[in-house]
Amino acid sequence: MSEIKERSCFIHVDVPGHEENSPDLPESYPFPSLQTLGEDLITVLDFLHVRYAVGVGEGAGANVLARCGLAHPRRLLGLVLVNCTASTSSVADAFRSRFSRWRGADISQSEEDFLIYHKFGHQISSDSLSAGERERMLAEYRSRLRGNLNTHNIKQYVRAFTNRKDLVLKGCQPDILLITGTLSPYSSVVERMYRELDKEKVTILKVDKVGDVLAEAPAKVAQSLLLFCQGQSQLTSLPPPGVERRMSRAMSMEEYDKPNIRRLSLTPRNSDSPPLRKL
């Protein structure tokens, strides 16, 4: 990601109350739904004077970004959605059944348990770890969750995710890259979403023998991200993976990386129109 980072500006968005060392949200605070978060996410771009962006999100964040793309299609050039879920019941059902088999049917399945399932669901039923190793790994994750993050506020976000309405991406205008791993608990959900979408607008990356693609296959994700951005006329000065760099010396790096925003225009250009002004 190093060359991508040099030519990009990353804006990380925390949902309310999820910044480090945040105090408890007031009891009277109505935590927004995923739909509200998605529709209002555009205010971040407006505040920072960002005209266009490529959205990258994982899990609930991917769901929020997808809703933003549906609500504001002319502001998002594309959506990179990692382990995105569309239906309301599929993930919750899988969580209940698989977590119950692992921990026992009588145990209370809290919001914290849901986060653990999201992170380690592909290892819950695996025999690759001993019981002691698994418990130690989960204890370390719980410790991090309870460190700088406010668990009271996290629970409200998890509730918003489990109570979300179905996400219908048919007709979504921005191009979409779906990413998952074959061992991810969301693999079948992502595949189902891919089958239901227009193949001219959506691409899928499914990494074999991987559960957490961002942690276990970062190079493949970075390569796919680069190719996807180049399909949106971004980062065009970078060579595709495995291709030797060949760039015209007549262009500066800044000029080469200028996005082609003409494709977002709704008016056709004729021969008598003045040349487009670079922004």
Sequence and secondary structure as in RCSB ss.txt:
>XXXX:A:sequence
MSEIKERSCFIHVDVPGHEENSPDLPESYPFPSLQTLGEDLITVLDFLHVRYAVGVGEGAGANVLARCGLAHPRR
LLGLVLVNCTASTSSVADAFRSRFSRWRGADISQSEEDFLIYHKFGHQISSDSLSAGERERMLAEYRSRLRGNLN
THNIKQYVRAFTNRKDLVLKGCQPDILLITGTLSPYSSVVERMYRELDKEKVTILKVDKVGDVLAEAPAKVAQSL
LLFCQGQSQLTSLPPPGVERRMSRAMSMEEYDKPNIRRLSLTPRNSDSPPLRKL
>XXXX:A:secstr
 HHHHHT        TT STT     TT     HHHHHHHTHHHHHHTT   EEEEEETHHHHHHHHHHHH TTT
EEEEEEES   SSSHHHHHHHHHHHHHH TTS   HHHHHHHHHHHHHHT SSS HHHHHHHHHHHHHHHTTTS 
HHHHHHHHHHHHT      TT  SEEEEEEETTSTTHHHHHHHHHHS TTTEEEEEETT SSHHHH HHHHHHHH
HHHHHHTT STTS  TT      TTS HHHHT   GGGG SS   TTS      
